[in-house]
Amino acid sequence: MSDMQWKFAAGAGTALLFLGAIALNELLFSSFEFARGISWVYLPAGVRLLCTLLFAEAGALGILAASWLICFFYFFPDDPIRSFIGGILAALAPYLTYRMLVAGRIDASLTGLGPWRLLGCALAFSLASPALHHLWFALRGQREGLLDSFLVMASGDLVGTLIVLYSAKLLLLLRRP
């Protein structure tokens, strides 16, 4: 498989995994939703970070494509600007976290990320993602309840990210010969 084919496969797999995480989150945690797209438990956040850690740019592009699909056709079909920017922010937050914290220091088994570094990554991402989104909301003039929704989004992203990252780390440890 060529490098380009592998990157395409990684991006497509990321998009499918992300869409599956959205569906699973809706199935299991819809009662925890605070506002549309903001939940006290948000597994897709963990998938966004995990796939970016594993696949870098290919993962970020897969997240971007899936985020646009889910935003334009499910979360905000009547708000194309929010859908467009929301998709970009959903992909940008994990990618910036990856670039700032761990780029070049990990491999596909996440061996460069011990439990504490993984926790630090999860915390940084769980603040970066809602910060970017809420900055956008504030710039659009949506200031009512901004702090509450920021805190819920940060909490939900952290819980979902920890569930996904530590589950993946455990599966990778169990897989080792």
Secondary structure as UniProt FT lines:
FT   HELIX           3..29
FT   HELIX           30..32
FT   STRAND          33..35
FT   TURN            36..37
FT   STRAND          38..39
FT   HELIX           43..70
FT   HELIX           71..75
FT   TURN            77..78
FT   HELIX           80..101
FT   TURN            102..104
FT   TURN            108..109
FT   TURN            111..112
FT   HELIX           115..139
FT   TURN            140..141
FT   TURN            144..145
FT   HELIX           146..175
//
